[in-house]
Amino acid sequence: MNKNTENPVPENSATASTKPSSSYGCGEYREEMILAALQRSLQNPDLTDQQKQTIEKQVRELEISMGL
């Protein structure tokens, strides 16, 4: 059998590029989801000033740890 017919998808196709080029894992995904949830929480009009400040601090700290 010809080698090209064994694997009809060329290596430089879109499927070959689905592998992440950097190490992106569960931890990074988790941080992104926490950040999104905190940012959504800030949209709550019922937050007290103290709650808003606390959430804003958490957002800043998380953004720094994520390198944003």
C-alpha positions, 0 to 999 in steps of 0.5 A: 500500500502506498504511504500516502493512501494510508494517511490521506490527511497531510501533516500540515493540515488543520487537524495537525494544528489543533494541538496547543502550541503552549501548555494550556491546561485545566488550571488556566481554564479554571482561572479564566472561568473564575475571572469571568464569574467575578466580572459577571458578579460586578454587574450585580446592582445589589452589591454593597460597596464593600462587596464590590471592592472585595470582588474588584480586588480579587479580579486585579489579583487574578489578572496579575497572576494570569499575566494580564 
